[in-house]
Amino acid sequence: MKIYTKTGDTGLTSLFGGTRVPKHHIRIESYGTIDELNSHIGLLRDQEIENHYKEVLLEIQDRLFTIGAIMATPPEKEVLKNGQPRLTINRISTEDIHLLEKEIDEMDTALPPMTHFVLPGGHTTVSYCHITRCVCRRAERLATYLNEVEALEETVLSYLNRLSDYLFVLARKLSYDLQAEEKKWIPKKS
C-alpha cells in the first residue's frame, strides 16, 4: 500500500464512507485537530513522568482515535437505508468520561487549593502539558462548531471538555511532582 494516493491533489479528501469534501471542511478541521491533540499527548507521554500517567495518556490516545473516526464519518454513512450499520464505529462512553473525572479527583486531592490563575510554565514537561490542554480546547471549540452543523454525540463533547480539565490538573500535578514553581497570575494594578 502506497502512502500517497494523489486523490487529494485538488484540495479534496474523502470521509469514511467515500464522501468527498474540501480539505478545509469542518469535519476535516475537527478530526485534524484531534489528530494534532493526539500527537501532543504522545509527546507528553514520552516525558519522564509516572507510569500511571503514561497509561492514562495511552488510553486517552485510543479514545481520541475513536473520536476522530466518529468525526470522519458523516451520519448518513453510518447506517444503510434499512437501518443496518454500514460502518461500525466505537463510541465514547460515560465510563470514558468517568475515568477522566476519577483521575482529576485523585490528582486534585494531592494538590494545594488553587487561589489564582496559573501561568503556564515552570518545567518543560509542564509546558508540554499546557500546550496539549490548549490544543484540546481548540479541538473542543471545533467540535462544538461541527455539532452545530451536524449533530455529534453528547459524549464526544463531554469527553473533550473533561479532557481539557484533566490536562489542566495534570499540569498542576506535574508541577507538584517535579517540584517546579507554580507561578500565580496576579494582575498588575493600574
ABEGO torsion letter per residue (X at the ends): XBABAGAAAAGBBBBBGGBBBBAABAAAAAAAAAAAAAAAAAAAAABBBBAAAAAAAAAAAAAAAAAAAAAABBAAAABBAAGBBABBBBBBBAAAAAAAAAAAAAAAAABBBBABBBBBEGBAAAAAAAAAAAAAAAAAAAAAAAAAABBBBAAAAAAAAAAAAAAAAAAAAAAAAAGBBBBBBBBBBX
